[in-house]
């Protein structure tokens, strides 16, 4: 009898989603959850239609392209709820093949079935269908064969089961559900093993969870643990909420891939959910038992104020950085981020800092912070050595504890579309080789 009741409920649920009169509140809930999962960022190509796929994604074995997830026959239009659930939470496509784990189904395994029903309702009835065939990957044979992915999924993808509360605190548990599940934060912020699985999928699985990534497309996804030096130890819960909602805080500003997360996802989330995420992240302990809060050192600020630019990199900083970030390294609140005590600048890997000096970046506008600020790239006017000098100066001044970098580190990140000067007084631009 119990089996019959469960089967009947499942059929009714499927009928409700497929039926002509779909519950609008369910669609609205699904839209919110799709925002929380940032689905549009990965499944929308540049200048493409929302959710139609085609966005290139670099992987260690080649480039793959996100798929069309609109309710067209070229997308997921003929998917039943079971097909949809198998793809999202289990990593199995409608044809039975295993999806590339660029689709973060190891995280989505934690999403509840009611939330999956809402997502399905939204993608079937709240998204505009787009006729666009999926693009084949650029992964060469034999690496393009799919059958090894099945073994990878069996080994590393967790079993789909009811999510267990991570804490007796309901707010922290909600934050854990969002971070570990739909938000799939670990997909970027957790280091991966040689076999490319995340070393931990939750805080319960170990201290590697959210401890920072290896370089990907020129950026480092920073540690979100409680370390002061390179994590969130120096951030308050309120500052984190402000950052997630607006892309800026008293301490920092969003850049790289996180800009898309704030633009497409976080700014649309409720204050309650943002608070839950922040409180959960603040519950993660530091990985370094000797970690100490940042202590400001005014030595560099005094030297620059007095016109002493004898320290290596100081003159480059004065000429290119000080107008916005100030000689004391404090920047301007919620406009130009502080450099003193900034954990991004003190991580072991300086990739993100080098990249932003070379390429620049834009602080995106959000609904509650509509101003946009752009930092220009300096690759066209600074040599590899000059970039290395100024990055080393920033990482070692005002009490920062980052190690110096070498010109070779900069050269490795400089791309073909980045220029450098010929180092003469005319400022002629030459292609870097």
Buried (B, 14 or more C-beta within 10 A) or exposed (E): EEEEEEEEEEEEBBEBBBEEEBBEEBBBBBBBBBBBBBBBBBBBBEEBBBBBBBBEBEBEBEEBBBBBBBBBEBBBBEBBBEBBBBBBBBBBBBEEEBBBBBBBBBBBBBBBBEBBBBBBBBBBBBBEBBEBEBBEBBBEEEEEEEEEBBEBBEEBBBEBEEBEEBBEBEBBBBBBBBBBBBBBBBBBBBBBEEEEBBBBBBBEBEBBBBBBBEBBEBBBBBBBBBBBBBBBBBBBBEBBBBBBBBBBBBBBBBBBBBBBBBBBBBBBBEEEBBBBBBBBBBBBBBBBEEBEEBEEBBEBBEBBEEEEBEBBBBBBBBBBBBEBBBBBBBBEEBEBBBBBBBBBBBBEBBBBBBBBBBBBBBBBBBEEBEEEBEBEBBBBBBBBBBBBBBBBBBBBBBBBBBEBBBBEBBBEBBEEEBBBBEEEEEEEEEEBE
